[in-house]
Amino acid sequence: MEKIKHTTVATNGINMHVASIGTGPAVLFLHGFPELWYSWRKQLLYLSSRGYRAIAPDLRGYGDTDAPPSITSYTALHVVGDLVGLLDEFGIEQVFLVGHDWGALIAWYFCLLRPDRVKALVNLSVVFRSRNPATKPVDQYRALFGDDFYICRFQEPGVAEEDFAQIDTARLIKKFLGGRSPKPPCVPKEIGFRGLPDLRTLPSWLSEEDVNYYASKFSQKGFTGGLNYYRCLDLQFDFTTCICISMLPEPQSAQIKIPVKFMVGDLDITYHIPGIREYIQNGGFKKDVPGWQRVFFLLLGGSTYFAFVSGTSVMTHVYPFKAIQTGH
């Protein structure tokens, strides 16, 4: 860990904290919620020892990166802009991209909007979906799971923050990162996240030291920045519709043509959203992501945060990265 270099980069109107190590072809790691660059620490060390320049920022609103006050400053367009500016600052023309959870969603948008800056993509957990112009994302989730679904619960500014404030931050981090149920997280308002079951013991892959690192950063920064990504889902949908209309005759036909590998855990919440398994296995995913090499890793026992569970073993599926780019 002491070998990892920490720098601050001015990009797209914010100051971004970036962890990096190594020399060689660049690999850019994008974390999810509620996470930080720290989620990728093992992968950074693993790839840097194998001839790669491994880079993991705290995304906008997280950790030691600035958190703009406006909710509307957290669309994928803003975050992709941050990352393009980061690459420019580092003098990197193209990267291998790795995303997980929200980082995976940002990675899909990165490939859609700036394919010229990406050599290949390895995405974990969240699939790319073709656009449904008739229904916005939050309405889709509400129709599937109701108002208690966590994404719907996150929409009203201040409500989740007030709920989170009633519980010790370290305890809350354990609830999020240690969850193993594939069921959709539905949280009745009267119970709140504070009322969700506590972990009896930490899983082997999550230490008290890890929990305390996350807790210290979220205690300082708060959760609002990360929650604002969810609050921008519909706005992001509107923005990208306008962009896709300017690029394509039918915005729902937008495709990811970058070389792609995709991984998900069999206990991952996203894998159990109605229709997702069929979408992956029956050709829909390949149609929307023609660059997908039809290599699909279903990690047995892997939950939403399986990047923690599997550590560097995730990288053994995708290293060397040149094989992704060439299709071998």
FILUM-913825 format. One record per residue (C-alpha): residue number from 1; residue in one letter; chain; y negated, z, x. Coordinates in Angstrom, 1 decimal, padded with zeros to 4 digits, m for minus. Example, Ala and Ser with C-alpha at 12.3 -4.5 7.8 and 13.67 -1.06 7.14 Angstrom:
BEGIN
<1,A,A,<004.5,007.8,012.3>>
<2,S,A,<001.1,007.1,013.7>>
END
This chain:
BEGIN
<1,M,A,<000.0,000.0,000.0>>
<2,E,A,<m002.4,000.8,002.9>>
<3,K,A,<m002.1,m002.8,004.0>>
<4,I,A,<m003.6,m004.2,000.8>>
<5,K,A,<m007.2,m005.1,001.1>>
<6,H,A,<m009.7,m004.2,m001.6>>
<7,T,A,<m012.9,m006.2,m002.0>>
<8,T,A,<m015.6,m006.7,m004.7>>
<9,V,A,<m016.5,m010.3,m005.6>>
<10,A,A,<m019.6,m011.4,m007.5>>
<11,T,A,<m018.4,m014.0,m010.1>>
<12,N,A,<m019.6,m015.3,m013.4>>
<13,G,A,<m022.2,m012.6,m013.8>>
<14,I,A,<m020.0,m009.6,m013.1>>
<15,N,A,<m018.6,m007.7,m010.0>>
<16,M,A,<m014.8,m008.0,m009.9>>
<17,H,A,<m012.6,m005.7,m007.9>>
<18,V,A,<m009.8,m007.7,m006.1>>
<19,A,A,<m006.7,m006.5,m004.3>>
<20,S,A,<m005.2,m009.0,m001.8>>
<21,I,A,<m002.9,m009.3,001.1>>
<22,G,A,<m001.3,m012.0,003.3>>
<23,T,A,<m002.1,m015.5,004.4>>
<24,G,A,<m000.7,m018.9,003.2>>
<25,P,A,<m000.6,m020.5,m000.2>>
<26,A,A,<m002.5,m018.4,m002.8>>
<27,V,A,<m000.7,m016.6,m005.7>>
<28,L,A,<m003.0,m015.1,m008.3>>
<29,F,A,<m001.6,m012.3,m010.5>>
<30,L,A,<m003.1,m011.4,m013.9>>
<31,H,A,<m002.3,m008.1,m015.5>>
<32,G,A,<m002.1,m007.0,m019.2>>
<33,F,A,<m003.1,m004.0,m021.3>>
<34,P,A,<m003.4,m001.2,m020.5>>
<35,E,A,<m002.9,m002.1,m016.9>>
<36,L,A,<m004.7,m002.9,m013.6>>
<37,W,A,<m004.2,m004.8,m010.4>>
<38,Y,A,<m001.9,m001.9,m009.5>>
<39,S,A,<000.8,m003.3,m011.8>>
<40,W,A,<001.4,m006.0,m009.2>>
<41,R,A,<001.4,m003.9,m006.0>>
<42,K,A,<005.1,m004.4,m005.3>>
<43,Q,A,<004.9,m008.1,m005.9>>
<44,L,A,<001.8,m008.4,m003.6>>
<45,L,A,<003.7,m006.8,m000.7>>
<46,Y,A,<006.8,m008.8,m001.4>>
<47,L,A,<005.1,m012.2,m001.4>>
<48,S,A,<002.7,m011.5,001.4>>
<49,S,A,<005.8,m010.7,003.6>>
<50,R,A,<007.1,m014.2,002.7>>
<51,G,A,<004.1,m016.3,003.8>>
<52,Y,A,<001.8,m016.1,000.7>>
<53,R,A,<m001.7,m014.9,000.1>>
<54,A,A,<m001.2,m012.6,m002.9>>
<55,I,A,<m004.2,m011.7,m005.0>>
<56,A,A,<m004.5,m009.4,m008.0>>
<57,P,A,<m007.9,m008.5,m009.6>>
<58,D,A,<m008.8,m005.9,m012.1>>
<59,L,A,<m009.7,m008.2,m015.0>>
<60,R,A,<m013.1,m008.0,m016.7>>
<61,G,A,<m013.4,m004.6,m018.4>>
<62,Y,A,<m010.7,m002.9,m016.4>>
<63,G,A,<m010.6,m000.5,m013.4>>
<64,D,A,<m013.2,m001.1,m010.8>>
<65,T,A,<m014.4,m004.4,m012.3>>
<66,D,A,<m017.6,m004.5,m014.4>>
<67,A,A,<m017.2,m004.0,m018.2>>
<68,P,A,<m020.0,m005.9,m020.0>>
<69,P,A,<m021.1,m004.0,m023.1>>
<70,S,A,<m020.9,m006.9,m025.6>>
<71,I,A,<m017.6,m007.4,m027.5>>
<72,T,A,<m018.2,m011.1,m027.4>>
<73,S,A,<m018.1,m011.2,m023.6>>
<74,Y,A,<m014.3,m010.9,m023.5>>
<75,T,A,<m013.0,m014.2,m024.7>>
<76,A,A,<m010.5,m016.2,m022.5>>
<77,L,A,<m013.3,m018.5,m021.6>>
<78,H,A,<m015.2,m015.7,m020.0>>
<79,V,A,<m012.2,m014.4,m018.1>>
<80,V,A,<m011.1,m017.9,m016.9>>
<81,G,A,<m014.7,m018.3,m015.7>>
<82,D,A,<m014.4,m015.1,m013.8>>
<83,L,A,<m011.2,m016.3,m012.1>>
<84,V,A,<m012.5,m019.7,m011.3>>
<85,G,A,<m015.5,m018.0,m009.6>>
<86,L,A,<m013.1,m015.8,m007.7>>
<87,L,A,<m011.3,m018.8,m006.4>>
<88,D,A,<m014.5,m020.4,m005.4>>
<89,E,A,<m015.7,m017.3,m003.6>>
<90,F,A,<m012.4,m017.1,m001.7>>
<91,G,A,<m012.5,m020.9,m000.9>>
<92,I,A,<m009.3,m021.5,m002.8>>
<93,E,A,<m008.9,m024.9,m004.4>>
<94,Q,A,<m005.6,m024.3,m006.2>>
<95,V,A,<m003.3,m021.3,m006.9>>
<96,F,A,<000.1,m020.5,m008.1>>
<97,L,A,<m000.5,m018.4,m011.2>>
<98,V,A,<001.5,m015.4,m012.5>>
<99,G,A,<000.6,m013.7,m015.8>>
<100,H,A,<001.9,m010.9,m017.9>>
<101,D,A,<001.0,m009.7,m021.4>>
<102,W,A,<m002.7,m010.4,m021.8>>
<103,G,A,<m002.7,m011.8,m018.4>>
<104,A,A,<m000.1,m014.4,m019.6>>
<105,L,A,<m002.4,m015.4,m022.5>>
<106,I,A,<m005.3,m015.8,m020.0>>
<107,A,A,<m003.0,m017.8,m017.8>>
<108,W,A,<m002.1,m020.2,m020.6>>
<109,Y,A,<m005.8,m020.8,m021.2>>
<110,F,A,<m006.5,m021.2,m017.5>>
<111,C,A,<m003.9,m024.0,m017.4>>
<112,L,A,<m005.3,m025.5,m020.6>>
<113,L,A,<m008.9,m025.4,m019.5>>
<114,R,A,<m008.7,m025.8,m015.8>>
<115,P,A,<m005.4,m027.5,m014.9>>
<116,D,A,<m007.0,m028.8,m011.7>>
<117,R,A,<m007.1,m025.3,m010.2>>
<118,V,A,<m003.4,m024.4,m010.9>>
<119,K,A,<m000.4,m025.7,m008.9>>
<120,A,A,<002.3,m024.0,m011.1>>
<121,L,A,<002.6,m021.1,m013.5>>
<122,V,A,<005.1,m018.2,m013.9>>
<123,N,A,<004.4,m016.4,m017.2>>
<124,L,A,<006.0,m013.2,m018.4>>
<125,S,A,<006.3,m012.0,m022.0>>
<126,V,A,<003.8,m014.1,m024.0>>
<127,V,A,<004.6,m017.7,m025.0>>
<128,F,A,<002.1,m020.5,m025.5>>
<129,R,A,<001.9,m021.4,m029.1>>
<130,S,A,<000.5,m024.6,m030.7>>
<131,R,A,<m002.6,m024.0,m032.7>>
<132,N,A,<m002.5,m023.3,m036.5>>
<133,P,A,<m006.0,m024.5,m037.5>>
<134,A,A,<m005.5,m023.0,m041.0>>
<135,T,A,<m005.1,m019.4,m040.0>>
<136,K,A,<m006.8,m017.3,m037.4>>
<137,P,A,<m004.7,m015.1,m035.1>>
<138,V,A,<m005.5,m011.7,m036.5>>
<139,D,A,<m004.8,m012.9,m040.1>>
<140,Q,A,<m001.5,m014.2,m038.9>>
<141,Y,A,<m000.5,m010.8,m037.5>>
<142,R,A,<m001.8,m009.1,m040.6>>
<143,A,A,<000.3,m011.4,m042.8>>
<144,L,A,<003.4,m010.7,m040.7>>
<145,F,A,<003.1,m006.9,m040.1>>
<146,G,A,<000.3,m005.5,m042.3>>
<147,D,A,<m002.9,m003.6,m041.5>>
<148,D,A,<m001.0,m000.9,m039.4>>
<149,F,A,<000.0,m003.4,m036.7>>
<150,Y,A,<m001.6,m002.3,m033.5>>
<151,I,A,<m003.6,m005.5,m033.0>>
<152,C,A,<m005.1,m005.1,m036.5>>
<153,R,A,<m005.8,m001.4,m035.7>>
<154,F,A,<m007.7,m002.4,m032.6>>
<155,Q,A,<m010.1,m004.7,m034.4>>
<156,E,A,<m012.8,m002.2,m035.6>>
<157,P,A,<m015.0,m001.1,m032.7>>
<158,G,A,<m014.8,002.5,m031.8>>
<159,V,A,<m011.8,003.4,m034.0>>
<160,A,A,<m009.1,003.1,m031.4>>
<161,E,A,<m011.3,004.7,m028.8>>
<162,E,A,<m011.8,007.7,m031.0>>
<163,D,A,<m008.1,007.9,m031.5>>
<164,F,A,<m007.3,007.6,m027.8>>
<165,A,A,<m009.9,010.3,m027.0>>
<166,Q,A,<m007.9,012.9,m028.9>>
<167,I,A,<m005.0,012.7,m026.4>>
<168,D,A,<m004.7,013.3,m022.7>>
<169,T,A,<m005.1,009.9,m020.9>>
<170,A,A,<m002.0,010.4,m018.8>>
<171,R,A,<000.0,011.2,m021.9>>
<172,L,A,<m001.3,008.1,m023.6>>
<173,I,A,<m000.5,005.9,m020.6>>
<174,K,A,<003.1,007.2,m020.8>>
<175,K,A,<003.3,006.2,m024.5>>
<176,F,A,<002.2,002.7,m023.7>>
<177,L,A,<004.1,001.9,m020.5>>
<178,G,A,<007.3,003.8,m021.3>>
<179,G,A,<007.9,002.2,m024.7>>
<180,R,A,<011.3,000.6,m025.1>>
<181,S,A,<011.5,m000.3,m028.8>>
<182,P,A,<011.4,m004.0,m029.7>>
<183,K,A,<010.0,m003.2,m033.1>>
<184,P,A,<006.4,m004.3,m033.9>>
<185,P,A,<004.1,m001.4,m033.1>>
<186,C,A,<002.7,m000.3,m036.4>>
<187,V,A,<000.5,002.8,m036.3>>
<188,P,A,<m000.6,004.3,m039.6>>
<189,K,A,<m004.2,005.4,m039.5>>
<190,E,A,<m003.4,008.9,m040.5>>
<191,I,A,<m001.0,009.3,m037.6>>
<192,G,A,<m002.8,007.3,m034.9>>
<193,F,A,<m001.6,006.6,m031.4>>
<194,R,A,<m001.9,010.3,m030.7>>
<195,G,A,<001.0,010.9,m033.2>>
<196,L,A,<003.4,008.5,m031.6>>
<197,P,A,<006.5,010.1,m029.9>>
<198,D,A,<006.1,011.3,m026.4>>
<199,L,A,<008.5,010.4,m023.6>>
<200,R,A,<010.9,013.2,m022.9>>
<201,T,A,<011.3,012.0,m019.3>>
<202,L,A,<009.7,009.2,m017.3>>
<203,P,A,<011.8,006.1,m016.7>>
<204,S,A,<013.0,005.7,m013.1>>
<205,W,A,<010.5,002.9,m012.5>>
<206,L,A,<007.4,004.9,m013.6>>
<207,S,A,<006.4,007.8,m011.5>>
<208,E,A,<003.9,010.6,m012.1>>
<209,E,A,<001.9,009.1,m009.3>>
<210,D,A,<001.7,005.7,m011.1>>
<211,V,A,<000.7,007.4,m014.4>>
<212,N,A,<m002.0,009.4,m012.6>>
<213,Y,A,<m003.4,006.3,m011.0>>
<214,Y,A,<m003.8,004.5,m014.3>>
<215,A,A,<m005.0,007.6,m016.0>>
<216,S,A,<m007.7,008.2,m013.4>>
<217,K,A,<m009.1,004.7,m013.8>>
<218,F,A,<m009.0,004.6,m017.6>>
<219,S,A,<m010.5,008.1,m017.8>>
<220,Q,A,<m013.5,006.7,m015.7>>
<221,K,A,<m013.8,003.3,m017.4>>
<222,G,A,<m012.4,004.0,m020.9>>
<223,F,A,<m010.3,001.6,m022.9>>
<224,T,A,<m013.1,m000.4,m024.6>>
<225,G,A,<m013.0,m003.3,m022.2>>
<226,G,A,<m009.3,m003.9,m022.7>>
<227,L,A,<m009.6,m003.4,m026.4>>
<228,N,A,<m012.3,m006.0,m026.6>>
<229,Y,A,<m009.9,m008.7,m025.6>>
<230,Y,A,<m008.1,m008.1,m028.9>>
<231,R,A,<m011.4,m008.0,m030.8>>
<232,C,A,<m012.2,m011.5,m029.4>>
<233,L,A,<m009.0,m013.1,m030.6>>
<234,D,A,<m010.6,m014.9,m033.6>>
<235,L,A,<m013.8,m015.7,m031.7>>
<236,Q,A,<m011.7,m017.1,m028.9>>
<237,F,A,<m009.8,m019.2,m031.4>>
<238,D,A,<m013.1,m020.6,m032.7>>
<239,F,A,<m014.4,m021.4,m029.2>>
<240,T,A,<m011.3,m023.0,m028.0>>
<241,T,A,<m011.0,m025.1,m031.2>>
<242,C,A,<m014.4,m026.6,m030.4>>
<243,I,A,<m013.4,m027.3,m026.8>>
<244,C,A,<m010.1,m028.8,m027.8>>
<245,I,A,<m011.8,m031.0,m030.4>>
<246,S,A,<m014.0,m032.4,m027.6>>
<247,M,A,<m010.9,m033.0,m025.5>>
<248,L,A,<m008.3,m034.1,m028.0>>
<249,P,A,<m008.1,m035.9,m031.3>>
<250,E,A,<m006.1,m033.1,m032.8>>
<251,P,A,<m006.8,m029.6,m031.3>>
<252,Q,A,<m003.4,m028.3,m032.4>>
<253,S,A,<m001.8,m030.9,m030.1>>
<254,A,A,<m003.1,m029.2,m026.9>>
<255,Q,A,<m000.4,m029.0,m024.3>>
<256,I,A,<000.3,m027.2,m021.0>>
<257,K,A,<001.4,m029.8,m018.5>>
<258,I,A,<001.4,m027.6,m015.4>>
<259,P,A,<004.9,m026.9,m014.0>>
<260,V,A,<006.0,m023.7,m015.7>>
<261,K,A,<008.7,m021.0,m015.6>>
<262,F,A,<008.8,m018.4,m018.3>>
<263,M,A,<010.4,m015.0,m018.4>>
<264,V,A,<010.8,m012.3,m021.2>>
<265,G,A,<012.8,m009.2,m021.7>>
<266,D,A,<015.3,m008.9,m024.6>>
<267,L,A,<013.5,m005.7,m025.7>>
<268,D,A,<010.1,m007.2,m025.4>>
<269,I,A,<008.0,m006.9,m028.6>>
<270,T,A,<006.8,m010.4,m028.3>>
<271,Y,A,<010.3,m011.8,m028.2>>
<272,H,A,<011.0,m010.2,m031.6>>
<273,I,A,<008.0,m011.6,m033.4>>
<274,P,A,<009.5,m013.7,m036.3>>
<275,G,A,<010.1,m017.3,m035.2>>
<276,I,A,<009.6,m016.8,m031.4>>
<277,R,A,<013.2,m017.0,m030.3>>
<278,E,A,<013.7,m020.1,m032.4>>
<279,Y,A,<010.5,m021.6,m031.1>>
<280,I,A,<011.7,m021.1,m027.5>>
<281,Q,A,<015.3,m022.2,m028.0>>
<282,N,A,<014.9,m025.1,m030.5>>
<283,G,A,<012.4,m027.3,m028.7>>
<284,G,A,<009.1,m026.1,m030.0>>
<285,F,A,<008.1,m024.5,m026.7>>
<286,K,A,<009.1,m027.5,m024.7>>
<287,K,A,<007.0,m029.7,m026.9>>
<288,D,A,<003.9,m027.6,m026.4>>
<289,V,A,<004.6,m026.9,m022.8>>
<290,P,A,<006.1,m030.2,m021.4>>
<291,G,A,<005.7,m028.8,m017.9>>
<292,W,A,<008.2,m026.1,m018.7>>
<293,Q,A,<011.3,m026.7,m016.5>>
<294,R,A,<013.6,m025.3,m019.2>>
<295,V,A,<014.3,m022.4,m017.0>>
<296,F,A,<014.3,m019.4,m019.3>>
<297,F,A,<015.0,m015.9,m018.0>>
<298,L,A,<015.9,m013.4,m020.7>>
<299,L,A,<016.0,m010.2,m018.8>>
<300,L,A,<018.5,m007.8,m020.4>>
<301,G,A,<017.1,m004.4,m021.0>>
<302,G,A,<013.5,m005.6,m020.3>>
<303,S,A,<010.8,m004.3,m022.5>>
<304,T,A,<007.2,m005.5,m022.8>>
<305,Y,A,<006.4,m003.9,m019.4>>
<306,F,A,<009.5,m005.3,m017.7>>
<307,A,A,<007.5,m006.3,m014.6>>
<308,F,A,<007.4,m002.6,m013.9>>
<309,V,A,<011.1,m002.2,m014.5>>
<310,S,A,<012.2,m005.1,m012.4>>
<311,G,A,<009.6,m004.8,m009.7>>
<312,T,A,<010.2,m007.3,m006.9>>
<313,S,A,<013.3,m008.6,m008.6>>
<314,V,A,<011.1,m010.6,m010.9>>
<315,M,A,<009.9,m012.5,m007.8>>
<316,T,A,<013.4,m013.3,m006.8>>
<317,H,A,<013.6,m015.5,m009.9>>
<318,V,A,<010.5,m017.5,m008.9>>
<319,Y,A,<010.4,m017.4,m005.1>>
<320,P,A,<009.8,m019.8,m003.4>>
<321,F,A,<006.9,m021.0,m005.5>>
<322,K,A,<007.1,m024.5,m004.1>>
<323,A,A,<010.4,m024.9,m006.1>>
<324,I,A,<008.4,m024.4,m009.3>>
<325,Q,A,<005.9,m027.1,m008.4>>
<326,T,A,<008.5,m029.6,m007.4>>
<327,G,A,<011.0,m028.8,m010.2>>
<328,H,A,<013.8,m027.7,m007.9>>
END
